[in-house]
Amino acid sequence: MSMDRDIALLNDCKRGDRKALDSLVRRYERPVYNAGYRMLGNPDEAADVTQTVFLKVFENIDQFNPNYKFFSWIYRITINESLTRLKRRNKTEPLAEDLESPLRSSEAIMESERISKEIQAVLLTIQEDHRAVIVLRHFSELSYREIGEILEISEKTVKSRLFSARKQLKERLQQNGILSA
């Protein structure tokens, strides 16, 4: 994603260009939704977060500092919005069991989906700050530097959290029988 193209689109948005706004939404809607889904584990909440993120982006577009990457800014808003939603949830709310996908003919695809759901469920049990670095690194494929910018922490802290998060995730996957010891 080109930083120059994002800046040009943002400038056009500031002047009221709806096509530029549509371009930004199309460009970032999927990554924002995916990050929200991985943080929350619920497609409806992820869609709500996505909508809220874009509303906040365009309400605060004048506050964006063009010296930084737009995607870092929008990911930060996404993570913050997801964390806010998590805090609002009832702590005793059970994990959603209705994340089933449509029935497919291949047993391999069904097994893969089952494992994916189990991993997502385990991901939702680890600490929020650990979950954020896992989501940004492994699902959004961002660099340590980019993650540090988004979470406003040093690269060293990113690496440390990622190490701890991977360890915690591995232990939980082993406990649930998803990963062998």
C-alpha positions in Angstrom: 0.0 0.0 0.0 1.6 3.2 -1.2 2.1 5.9 1.3 2.0 8.6 -1.4 -1.2 7.2 -2.8 -2.8 7.2 0.7 -1.7 10.8 1.3 -3.2 11.9 -2.0 -6.5 10.1 -1.2 -6.6 11.7 2.3 -6.0 15.1 0.8 -8.8 14.5 -1.7 -11.1 13.3 1.2 -10.3 16.5 3.1 -11.6 18.5 0.0 -14.8 16.4 0.1 -14.1 14.0 -2.8 -16.4 11.0 -2.2 -14.5 8.8 -4.8 -11.3 9.2 -2.7 -13.3 8.2 0.4 -14.6 5.2 -1.4 -11.1 4.3 -2.5 -9.7 4.4 1.0 -12.6 2.3 2.3 -12.1 -0.3 -0.4 -8.4 -0.3 0.2 -8.5 -0.8 3.9 -11.9 -2.4 4.7 -10.7 -6.0 4.5 -7.5 -5.5 6.6 -9.5 -3.5 9.2 -12.3 -6.2 9.3 -9.7 -9.0 9.6 -7.9 -7.3 12.5 -11.2 -6.7 14.3 -12.3 -10.2 13.7 -9.1 -11.7 15.0 -9.3 -9.5 18.1 -13.0 -10.1 18.8 -13.8 -13.5 17.3 -17.2 -12.3 16.1 -18.0 -11.4 12.5 -20.9 -9.0 13.5 -18.7 -7.2 16.0 -15.9 -7.0 13.5 -18.2 -5.5 11.0 -19.4 -2.9 13.6 -15.8 -2.1 14.5 -14.9 -1.7 10.8 -17.8 0.8 10.4 -16.8 2.7 13.5 -13.2 2.8 12.5 -14.0 4.4 9.2 -16.3 6.9 10.8 -13.6 7.8 13.3 -11.0 8.1 10.5 -13.1 10.5 8.6 -14.3 12.5 11.6 -10.6 13.0 12.6 -9.0 13.1 9.2 -7.4 16.5 10.0 -5.6 15.0 12.9 -3.7 12.5 10.8 0.1 13.3 10.6 1.3 12.7 7.1 4.8 12.0 8.4 3.4 8.5 9.4 1.9 5.8 7.4 -1.9 5.9 7.1 -2.3 2.1 7.6 -0.4 2.4 11.0 -2.9 5.1 12.0 -6.0 3.1 10.9 -4.7 -0.1 12.5 -4.2 1.7 15.7 -7.8 3.0 15.6 -8.9 -0.6 14.9 -7.0 -2.1 17.8 -8.2 0.6 20.1 -11.8 0.2 19.0 -11.5 -3.6 19.4 -10.0 -3.3 22.9 -12.8 -0.9 23.9 -15.4 -3.4 22.7 -13.7 -6.2 24.6 -13.7 -4.1 27.8 -17.5 -3.5 27.4 -18.2 -7.2 27.1 -19.3 -9.2 30.1 -16.2 -11.0 31.4 -18.2 -14.2 31.8 -19.6 -14.2 28.3 -18.9 -17.6 26.7 -17.0 -17.8 23.5 -19.3 -17.9 20.4 -19.9 -21.4 19.3 -21.8 -20.4 16.2 -18.9 -19.6 14.0 -19.7 -22.5 11.7 -19.1 -22.1 8.0 -21.3 -23.5 5.2 -21.1 -27.3 4.8 -18.5 -28.3 2.1 -17.9 -31.6 0.5 -14.2 -32.0 1.2 -13.3 -33.5 4.6 -9.9 -31.8 4.4 -11.5 -28.4 4.1 -13.9 -29.1 7.0 -11.0 -30.3 9.2 -9.0 -27.2 8.3 -12.0 -25.0 9.2 -12.5 -26.9 12.5 -8.8 -26.3 13.4 -9.0 -22.7 12.4 -12.1 -22.2 14.7 -10.3 -23.9 17.6 -7.2 -21.7 17.1 -9.4 -18.6 17.0 -11.2 -19.7 20.2 -7.8 -20.2 21.9 -6.6 -16.8 20.5 -9.5 -15.1 22.2 -8.4 -16.5 25.6 -4.9 -14.9 25.7 -4.3 -11.4 27.0 -5.5 -8.5 24.8 -2.0 -6.9 24.4 -0.6 -10.3 23.4 -3.5 -11.0 21.1 -2.9 -7.6 19.4 0.7 -8.4 18.5 -0.2 -11.9 17.3 -3.0 -10.5 15.1 -0.8 -7.7 13.7 2.2 -10.0 13.0 0.7 -13.2 11.9 -2.6 -12.3 10.4 -1.9 -8.8 9.1 1.8 -9.6 8.4 3.2 -6.4 9.7 6.9 -5.8 10.6 8.0 -5.3 14.2 8.6 -1.6 13.4 5.0 -1.2 12.0 3.5 -3.0 15.0 5.5 -0.7 17.3 4.2 2.3 15.5 0.6 1.1 15.7 0.7 0.1 19.4 3.0 3.0 20.3 5.6 0.7 21.9 9.3 0.0 21.1 10.3 -2.8 18.7 12.0 -4.5 21.6 8.7 -4.5 23.5 7.0 -5.9 20.4 9.4 -8.7 20.2 9.1 -9.4 23.9 5.3 -9.4 23.8 5.3 -11.6 20.7 7.6 -14.1 22.3 5.3 -14.3 25.4 2.2 -14.4 23.3 3.5 -17.2 21.1 4.5 -19.2 24.2 1.1 -18.6 25.8 -0.7 -19.5 22.6 1.3 -22.7 22.2 0.6 -23.8 25.8 -3.1 -23.2 25.3 -3.2 -25.0 22.0 -1.4 -28.0 23.6 -3.8 -27.9 26.6 -6.8 -28.1 24.2 -5.2 -30.9 22.2 -4.9 -28.8 19.0 -1.2 -29.0 19.1 0.8 -32.0 20.2 3.4 -31.4 22.9 
